[in-house]
Amino acid sequence: MKNLSSIPTGQQGAALIVVLLFLVLIISAGSIAVRNSTTDLKLATSEQAETLLLTTADNTNKSIEQLVNIDITDNEAVIQKNLALSSAGMFGYFMNIGAEENRGDQIVFCYRPRASYFFRMNEATVIDPSGGSKLTTGASSSGGFCRVSKAEDFSSARNNVMTQVAITRPSSGMVTAQPFEFVPLEVSIQTNNTNSSSPNFRLFSTSFLPGLTQAKESEILKCLKKPNQNAADFGYAAKDEDDNDIIKYYDETLNQCLARIGAPATTLVEDVKLENILTSEKCLDYGKGAASNAFSTACQKMLSVTASGAPKAASASSSKD
């Protein structure tokens, strides 16, 4: 009886080898596709993070600007502005009499837009370039630095981004200016009048994403305590090998430290000038002799007089008689 099989006995495993080769090719192509999609996702996430950080830092600087450029009819805004310009305020600290020695310091605080107030000096830290820091919060070393463990320190309800602000008035040697550049027109220069000049300030708004780093809160806090610029000019208290008190100087800035521990961060630096804008109000048209010539409403309020120019207090007392 004849054997009808025509398959050569030496080629029975060739089909299996070909199938396995195709499987290897398919798996390789699939792994390459997964790698590419993962890389694209990381790139997209990085762009979104940069946009979020830049927007948050910019909004912080705008909020500081709006703190000064207020609507004078808003009583609460007037109170917050007066606090900012007082000796215990973020700007007044550098402006008031005797504050010249404060130039070069950095007032550091955590921006909390959800709080009922913008700034309090007792929740800030003043970093002194000559070494150490001037803590206005007592014995606490956290001071005005943002804390990851505090939900109120985050800039949004999502608890994903934080913003730390530093305000300084650069020393005279750090400012390039022409003579009398910061003196407003039509204003006499007086050493006891803080409004007779237009002081310049430098704002540092550092926004960062603590959730994208594996670093501990203590590591992040160490970074936030570092200066925003000229790290080698800022010192801090330390001990030497013999346990003696010494001053060491930083070797990196805040932004460099955050980058080293893997926390995405963006620092927005702005130079601003606080200018006292004078406006005039015409109270009375002299020389016309018209009987109806009366003081304007704004001048009546400013001078506390009636439309005819009589003091309001005297007018009130005469009406009682």
Disulfide bonds with the S-S distance in Angstrom:
Cys110-Cys146 2.14
Cys223-Cys257 1.94
Cys283-Cys299 1.94
